[in-house]
Amino acid sequence: HIEFLQEARPHARKLIAFTGAGWAQTDIPAGLLDLQISQSILVDAPSAPGVLVGPEWLMVRSEYATCVPNQDGPIVAVMGGSDPHGLTPMAIDGLADIGRYMWVVVGPAAHLGDGILPSNVGIVRAPMDLTRLFHGASLYLGAFGMTTYEALCAGLPVINTGWSDDHMRMVDALVYRGVAR
């Protein structure tokens, strides 16, 4: 990811990155970007020249606000574009017997393996948009990232995992605010 930005730098008049849900603000070397917009709810995140940080910079498409949750609807599980920790199969196994349908979103770089899926599990591969899945859903289970913000905007109860100290700070901040577990 950083390598991509370093390769793009010589060819870009202006290089802007949106961070805070996938990359930590501190992961990007100083001077590499012209502008960094950190989509973080943490108001104590360090500010610096060329960095816009805080909840006011969070951008979620307005269509998510039109979703209507349904407490009896399916669960939507999203463990990231690549699921580097292999949490998707664990989510499927853990929720297979609860008697609820489950949509499992598999990112473009994630692999589920060749196992047989339970009949109450549907797989959606690399969707461009999750509003169709969030509308009528009962719960979002996922790895912290932008999809968490989209699920919150859709009005879904959220259960999150975090893959790094930075992610856990964000998850803890959401829990503190009473909008996630």
TORLOGU-379884 format. One record per residue (C-alpha): x, y, z; residue in one letter. Coordinates in steps of 0.2 Angstrom, whole numbers, padded with zeros to 4 digits, always signed. Layout:
XYZa ...
//
This chain:
+0000+0000+0000h +0013+0012+0005i +0024+0006-0010e +0009+0011-0021f +0009+0028-0015l +0028+0029-0017q +0027+0023-0035e +0013+0036-0038a +0022+0051-0031r +0033+0055-0046p +0018+0055-0057h +0005+0064-0047a +0003+0083-0047r -0006+0081-0030k -0006+0065-0020l -0021+0063-0007i -0024+0048+0004a -0040+0044+0014f -0034+0035+0030t -0040+0030+0047g -0050+0014+0043a -0037+0004+0034g -0021+0014+0036w -0016+0022+0052a -0011+0040+0050q +0006+0037+0057t +0009+0023+0044d +0013+0035+0030i +0030+0043+0029p +0030+0062+0031a +0031+0072+0015g +0024+0058+0004l +0007+0066+0003l +0000+0083-0001d -0015+0080+0009l -0020+0066+0021q -0039+0065+0026i -0039+0054+0041s -0057+0047+0043q -0056+0044+0062s -0068+0047+0075i -0054+0049+0087l -0053+0068+0092v -0036+0066+0100d -0028+0059+0085a -0012+0070+0081p -0015+0084+0069s -0001+0090+0057a +0001+0101+0042p -0007+0093+0027g -0018+0082+0038v -0036+0083+0041l -0041+0072+0056v -0057+0069+0066g -0075+0063+0064p -0080+0078+0054e -0070+0071+0039w -0079+0054+0039l -0087+0051+0022m -0101+0038+0020v -0112+0038+0005r -0130+0044+0010s -0138+0029+0003e -0133+0019+0019y -0145+0031+0029a -0160+0024+0019t -0157+0006+0025c -0170+0000+0037v -0164-0014+0049p -0175-0029+0054n -0171-0038+0070q -0177-0054+0062d -0166-0051+0046g -0150-0059+0041p -0133-0056+0049i -0120-0048+0037v -0102-0053+0040a -0087-0043+0032v -0069-0047+0037m -0061-0035+0025g -0055-0036+0007g -0042-0049+0011s -0046-0056+0028d -0028-0058+0033p -0033-0066+0049h -0044-0080+0042g -0059-0074+0052l -0073-0077+0039t -0073-0096+0041p -0073-0093+0060m -0088-0082+0058a -0097-0095+0047i -0093-0109+0059d -0098-0099+0074g -0115-0093+0067l -0120-0108+0057a -0132-0115+0070d -0141-0100+0076i -0156-0102+0064g -0153-0085+0055r -0148-0082+0037y -0130-0075+0035m -0123-0065+0021w -0104-0067+0020v -0095-0054+0010v -0079-0060+0003v -0067-0047-0003g -0057-0047-0019p -0041-0054-0011a -0049-0066+0002a -0051-0085+0000h -0064-0096+0009l -0056-0112+0004g -0066-0127-0003d -0077-0132+0012g -0096-0135+0010i -0106-0120+0017l -0121-0122+0028p -0137-0119+0019s -0141-0103+0029n -0125-0095+0022v -0124-0085+0006g -0108-0078-0001i -0107-0061-0010v -0090-0058-0018r -0082-0041-0019a -0098-0030-0020p -0097-0012-0025m -0110-0007-0012d -0117-0015+0003l -0134-0006+0004t -0143-0021-0003r -0137-0032+0011l -0138-0020+0025f -0156-0015+0021h -0167-0028+0031g -0152-0035+0040a -0152-0038+0059s -0133-0036+0063l -0116-0032+0056y -0101-0043+0061l -0085-0037+0054g -0067-0032+0055a -0065-0013+0059f -0064-0002+0043g -0075+0009+0033m -0088-0004+0032t -0091-0002+0051t -0095+0016+0048y -0107+0011+0033e -0116-0002+0045a -0118+0011+0058l -0125+0024+0046c -0137+0010+0040a -0143+0008+0058g -0137-0009+0061l -0130-0015+0078p -0112-0018+0076v -0100-0031+0083i -0082-0027+0078n -0065-0035+0078t -0049-0025+0077g -0032-0031+0069w -0021-0018+0076s -0018-0006+0091d -0025+0008+0080d -0040-0002+0075h -0044-0007+0093m -0043+0012+0098r -0056+0015+0085m -0067+0000+0091v -0065+0005+0109d -0070+0023+0105a -0086+0016+0096l -0090+0005+0111v -0087+0020+0123y -0100+0030+0112r -0112+0016+0114g -0114+0012+0095v -0104-0004+0094a -0098-0020+0104r 
//
